[in-house]
Amino acid sequence: MTPSTRFWDKIAVKYAASPVKDQSAYEKTLARTIEHLGPEDDVLELGCGTGSTALLLAANVRSYLATDFAPGMVRIADDKLEAAQQKGDAHAGLRFAVADVFSESVETEQGYDAILGYNFLHLVETPEDLMARVHGLLKPGGLFISKTVCLKDKAWLFLPLIKAMQLVGKAPFVKMYSFASVENLISRSGFEIIETGTYPEPRSRFVVARKV
């Protein structure tokens, strides 16, 4: 395991028990995402964590593969899925897998209609490589829908603390983005940005981008 994988695997139970920090912003993110999805869509989610978002979105599409590189996260997501299935609340097209965007297991012959990544890009060490892979996995005209924590404007506050915590395994890799830099990353990776939003204010940038 990489240090980041170990970190997320170790905190999976605590992460699952943590409430959503801004419920209104979370619901806004879900609502805007659903507006861009259709019942015949095949969707891939990256960095799905313990699966709460996947369980809410999957009913809106044909198939939904939710992935995370931390086995502990996916174990909890599978438990949630099993509980939902027992209640008859789970979408048949939803499944979870321990994988990342470069795993062969995420490849499909037809490609994806949408790839989702929430609170995710700022944790990626090689974002250009990831975006190239996302572009390749999408169908022509497919969507990359993301929300990214952007702390660059306050990096002088957060960076020293994050680096100190990383030294003792208490924080994962974190990249400092501004709204402009995350949008530039997506645009120069072969996407046209068709929608943006900021929720919660002032730090999280929601972006919907179409493959061109």
N, C-alpha and C positions, 0 to 999 in steps of 0.2 A: 504493500500500500504506500502511496505517496503521503507526505505529511498532511496535506489537505484532506485526503480520503480518510486517514486515521482520525483527524479532528472531527469530521462530520459523522463518521461511524460511532465515535465515542459519545457524542452528544445527542444521538438520535432520540433516545427516550425523553430527555429533557426538552428537546426541540418539539417533539410531538405534544408535550403537555403545555407548551407555551401558548397563550391566547394570541389571536391576531391583534397586532398593535393598533391598527387603524381600520376598524371594520367597514366604515364608510368608503374608504379608499379601496379596500379589497373588493367590495361589492361593485364599485365603479369599474375596476379592472375586469372583473368577470363579465359585467354587462357589455362593456365595449368589445371584449373578445368575442362574445357570443354573436354580436352583430356581424362579425366577419366570418363566421363558421356556418356550414350548411350540413344537412342530414346525410349527404353522400360523401362527406369529406373524410379523408384519412389523416390523422393527426399524430405528431410525435411531440412529446414534452421532454425537455432536457432539464435536469436538476429538479426533479419533481418532489424531492424531500419525502415526507411521509404520506403523500398522496391525496391530501385534502382537496386541492384544486382539481386534480384529475377526476375525482369522484363527483365533483359538481359540474364539470364541463362535458364529461364523456357522453352524456345522454343527448347532446346536441349534434353529434357526428356519427359516422358509420363505424370507424375504428379509432382507438385511442391507445397508443403505446406510451406509457409514462416511464421514464428512466431516471436513474440516479446512480452515481458511481459508488455510493456508500451502502454496503450491504445492510447495515443496521436500519437505515432509512427505508429501504425496500421491504425488509421484513415487517416493519410496522405498517407500511402501505398495504402489503398483502393481507395482514390481519384485518385491516379496515375493510378491504374488498370482500373478504370472506364474511365478515359480519353483515355487510350490506347485502350480499347475496342471500344470506339466510333470511333476511327481512324482505327479500324481493325488490330491493332498491338499487341494485347494481346494473349498470348497462353491460350487455353481453359483449360488446366490442372493446371493453376496457381490460388492459392487462399491464402489469408492472414488470420491470426487468432491471437487474443490475447491469448497467451499460453506460457508455457515454457516446457522444456523437460520432466517434471514430470506430466504434465497435461494429463488427460485421453483422451482428444481430439486428441492427437498426436498418439495414439496407432492405429495400424493396424494389421489385422490377418496375413498378408503376410510379414510385416516388410519393411524396406527401403533398397534400393540399396546404397544410399549415404546420409549422414548427414553432413551438412555444418555449419561452425561457423567462421565468419570472424571478426577480431578485437573484440573477444568475451571472450575467456578463461580467460584473465587477469581480467575480470569483474565478474567472478563467485566466490562466497564465499565458496562453497563446491565442488571443482573441481573433487575430487575422486568420490563423489556420482554422479555427472553429467556424468562422463566418464563411470561409471558402467551402468547407464541408457541408454546412447548412444549405448554401446555395446549390451545391451538387445534389443534395437529397430531395430538394423541392421539385415539384412539377413546374413546367413553364407557367409563370404567373402566380405561383404559390406564394404564401405569406409567411413572413417571420414576424411573430408577435412577441414583444418582450417588454419587461419593466426592469429598469436598472437603477440601483442606488448610486447616486452621483454626489461624491463628497469632495471633489477636487477644489472647490472654492473654499473649503474649510480643512484642507489637507494638513495645514500647520497645526490644527487642533488634534486631529485624529491619528495622523501617521506615526508620531513618536510612540503613542500608546499602543497602536496596533503592532508595531515592530517589536516592542518590548514583550507583548503578549505572545507573539509568534515564537520568540526565542524559547519560551517555556511551554509551547504546545497549546496555548490557550486561545489562539486565533488562527484562522486560515489565511491563505494568500488573499490579498485584497488589492484591486487596481483602482486608482482614483480617476474617476471620469467627471467631466462637466456635461451638461446637456448637449452642448455643441460637439464635444469629442465623441460621445457615444453615437450621436446621429451621423457624424462623419465616418466613423468606423463602419456603420451599417451601409451607408450610401456608397462608399468606395469599394464595398464587397459585392457590388452588382445588384443593388436594391434601390427601388424608388420608394421614398417615405410617403405614405398616404394619410397617416394620422399620427398625431402626438398628443400627449396629455401629461399633466403633472399631478399625480396623486399617489401617496400623500404629498402635500406641499411641505417644504420646498425642495425635496431631495430625490424623489423617485420619478424617472422619466419613462412614460409608457410610449412605445413606438410600434406602429403597424407598418410594415414595409413589404412591397411586392417585388418578387424576383423579375429582373429584366434581362 
